[in-house]
Amino acid sequence: MTDRYAVFGNPVAHSKSPRIHALFAAATGQDLRYEAILAPLDGFAEAVRRFAAEGGRGANVTVPFKEEAFRLATRLTPRARAAGAVNTLRFDGQAIVGDNTDGAGLVRDITGNLGCELRGRRVLLLGAGGAARGVILPLLDAAPAGLVIANRTEDKAARLADAFPGTTACGYTALAGRAFDIVINATSAGLVGAGLPLPDGIFAAGCLAYEMMYGRRTPFMTLAQAAGATTADGLGMLVEQAAESFLLWRGVRPQTDRVLAQLRAQ
């Protein structure tokens, strides 16, 4: 029988995950079907349990259900526990294993697809919400020279840094006079076309400015490019985190370069 997988979200019709996993399955010879499921805002857990009871083998989880998926899981991977959110579920009998592949996807995109070494580099992470928290542990595992968390509300950044030894925190104005080799925007400012109050000079020579959003050119990317930085969006992260989920489910890691190229072409 064909194994079933799905992505749960609300909204979810825009998700590229069904296309990505169909390409992964074809490339690896895996017999599976992957669908998008619109879960009611007040019925996520019930929808997931029903899907598992009907034979579902695993699922991805997107907004706004990642924290609820964290609570639903009966076993958590270390990176999911650190993130406080789950984007990947695997159903093992009565157990629900929760993982978070976002950070791994980000690191693989930066180091593999973009060819930018993280080890020994000065890294700035903008934002202190769920998107930022979900990638900190994998970034630290890559052994940067330092990881600074900056946020409009400094107290929120400080609380996040307290949870991750090896990081420091500050507000945006305190970045003045500092430069970074990699700057990652994990804020939602780009969703509404808003800029960030970043001081001049934060983009070091040869800096990579990484926007975790994809599908649009954000003010952050425009600012970084004007400062001479190389810019990248989060489409590669999307594909790489999906490959990490596929590995968790199927025990095989699909090649991502052709899939990413196809998505870029579209």
C-alpha positions in Angstrom: 0.0 0.0 0.0 1.1 3.6 -0.7 2.2 5.3 2.5 0.4 8.6 3.3 2.0 11.8 4.5 0.6 15.3 4.8 1.2 18.9 5.8 -1.2 20.5 8.2 -1.8 24.2 8.3 -4.3 27.0 8.2 -4.0 28.3 5.5 -2.3 25.6 3.6 -3.4 25.7 0.0 -0.2 27.7 -0.9 2.1 25.1 0.5 4.9 23.9 -1.8 5.4 20.8 0.4 3.3 18.4 -1.7 5.3 19.3 -4.8 8.6 19.0 -3.0 7.8 15.6 -1.5 6.4 14.3 -4.8 9.7 15.2 -6.4 11.7 13.6 -3.6 9.6 10.4 -3.8 10.1 10.1 -7.6 13.8 10.7 -7.3 14.3 8.1 -4.5 11.8 5.5 -5.7 9.7 5.8 -2.6 6.0 4.8 -2.8 4.2 7.5 -1.0 1.4 10.1 -1.3 1.6 13.5 0.2 -1.3 15.9 0.6 -2.1 19.3 2.1 -4.8 19.2 4.9 -6.5 22.4 6.1 -6.9 21.8 9.9 -9.6 23.8 11.8 -8.0 26.4 14.1 -9.7 24.7 17.0 -9.3 21.1 15.7 -5.6 20.5 14.9 -5.0 17.6 17.3 -8.1 15.9 16.3 -7.3 16.2 12.6 -3.8 14.8 13.1 -5.0 11.8 15.2 -7.7 11.0 12.6 -5.0 11.1 9.9 -2.8 8.7 11.9 -5.7 6.4 12.6 -6.5 6.2 8.9 -3.0 5.0 8.2 -1.0 8.2 7.9 2.7 7.6 8.6 3.9 11.2 9.2 3.2 14.8 8.8 4.6 18.3 8.4 3.2 21.1 10.5 3.1 24.8 9.4 1.6 27.9 10.9 -0.2 28.3 13.2 0.1 24.8 14.7 3.8 24.3 15.4 3.5 24.9 19.2 0.4 22.8 19.4 2.3 20.0 17.6 5.0 20.3 20.2 2.3 19.6 22.9 0.8 16.8 20.9 4.0 14.8 20.5 4.6 12.0 23.0 8.4 12.0 22.2 10.5 15.0 21.2 13.9 15.1 19.6 16.5 17.4 21.3 16.2 20.0 18.5 12.4 20.1 18.8 12.7 20.5 22.6 15.1 23.3 22.2 12.9 25.0 19.6 9.8 24.7 21.6 7.9 23.9 18.4 7.5 20.9 16.0 7.3 21.0 12.3 7.6 17.2 11.6 5.6 14.3 13.1 6.3 10.6 12.7 3.7 8.1 13.9 5.3 5.0 15.5 2.5 2.8 16.7 0.8 4.8 19.5 3.8 7.1 19.8 3.9 10.5 18.1 7.5 11.6 17.5 8.0 15.4 17.2 11.0 16.9 15.5 11.9 20.4 14.2 13.9 20.4 11.0 13.9 24.2 10.3 17.3 24.9 11.8 18.9 21.9 10.1 17.4 23.1 6.8 18.7 26.6 7.3 22.3 25.4 8.1 22.3 23.0 5.1 21.2 25.7 2.8 23.8 28.2 4.0 26.7 25.8 4.1 25.7 23.5 1.2 23.7 25.4 -1.4 25.2 28.8 -0.7 28.7 27.5 0.1 29.1 29.8 3.2 31.0 28.4 6.1 29.4 29.0 9.5 32.3 27.8 11.7 34.3 30.7 13.1 32.0 33.3 11.6 30.3 36.2 13.3 26.5 35.5 13.1 23.7 37.9 13.7 20.1 36.6 14.1 17.4 39.2 13.8 14.2 38.5 15.7 13.3 36.7 18.9 10.1 34.8 18.0 9.4 31.2 17.1 11.3 31.4 13.8 14.4 32.5 15.5 14.2 30.1 18.4 13.7 27.2 16.0 17.1 27.7 14.4 19.4 28.6 17.2 20.5 25.1 18.4 21.6 24.0 14.8 23.4 27.3 14.3 25.3 26.9 17.6 26.1 23.3 16.6 27.9 24.7 13.5 30.4 26.4 15.8 30.2 30.1 14.8 32.6 32.5 16.4 29.6 34.2 18.1 25.8 34.3 17.7 24.1 37.6 18.6 20.3 37.7 18.9 19.0 41.2 18.2 15.4 42.3 18.5 13.3 45.4 18.6 12.3 44.5 22.2 15.7 43.8 23.9 14.1 42.0 26.9 12.6 39.4 24.6 16.0 38.8 22.9 17.6 38.6 26.4 15.2 35.9 27.5 15.9 33.9 24.4 19.6 34.2 24.8 19.3 33.0 28.5 17.8 29.8 27.1 20.8 29.2 24.8 24.3 29.4 26.4 26.8 30.7 23.9 24.5 33.4 22.6 24.3 37.1 23.5 21.4 39.6 23.0 20.8 43.2 22.4 18.5 45.7 20.8 18.9 47.0 17.3 20.6 50.3 18.3 23.2 48.4 20.3 24.5 46.9 17.0 26.1 50.2 16.0 29.8 49.8 15.4 29.6 46.0 15.0 29.9 44.0 11.8 28.9 40.4 11.0 29.8 37.8 8.4 26.3 36.3 8.3 23.0 38.2 9.1 19.8 36.2 9.3 16.4 37.8 9.3 14.0 35.7 11.3 11.5 38.6 11.8 8.1 38.8 10.1 8.7 42.4 8.9 9.0 41.3 5.3 5.4 40.0 5.4 4.1 43.5 5.5 6.9 45.1 3.5 8.4 46.8 6.6 12.1 47.6 7.1 14.2 47.1 10.2 15.9 49.9 12.1 19.4 48.5 11.6 22.4 50.8 12.0 24.9 51.2 9.1 27.9 49.0 9.0 26.5 45.7 10.3 27.2 43.9 7.0 30.9 43.1 6.9 32.8 42.7 3.7 31.6 39.5 2.0 28.6 39.2 4.3 25.8 36.9 3.5 22.4 38.4 4.3 19.8 35.6 4.6 16.1 36.3 4.6 14.1 33.4 6.0 11.1 34.4 4.0 10.8 33.4 0.3 8.8 34.4 -2.7 9.4 38.2 -2.4 12.2 40.7 -2.2 12.0 42.2 1.3 13.2 45.6 2.5 15.9 43.7 4.5 17.3 42.2 1.3 17.2 45.6 -0.5 19.1 47.2 2.4 21.7 44.4 2.6 22.3 44.5 -1.2 22.8 48.3 -1.1 25.4 47.7 1.6 27.3 45.3 -0.6 26.1 42.0 1.0 25.2 38.9 -0.9 21.5 38.1 -0.4 19.5 34.9 -0.3 15.9 34.0 0.5 14.5 31.1 2.4 13.4 28.8 -0.5 16.5 26.7 0.0 15.8 26.4 3.7 12.3 25.2 2.8 13.6 22.4 0.5 16.3 21.4 2.9 14.0 21.2 5.9 11.7 19.0 3.8 14.6 16.7 3.0 15.4 16.4 6.7 11.7 15.4 7.3 11.9 12.9 4.4 15.0 11.4 6.0 13.2 11.0 9.4 10.2 9.3 7.7 11.9 7.1 5.0 15.5 6.7 6.2 16.9 8.1 3.0 18.0 11.7 2.3 16.9 12.9 -1.2 19.1 15.1 -3.3 17.9 18.7 -3.1 19.7 20.6 -5.9 17.4 19.6 -8.8 14.3 20.2 -6.7 15.4 23.6 -5.7 16.3 24.4 -9.2 12.9 23.4 -10.4 11.2 25.5 -7.8 13.4 28.5 -8.6 12.5 28.1 -12.3 8.8 28.2 -11.5 
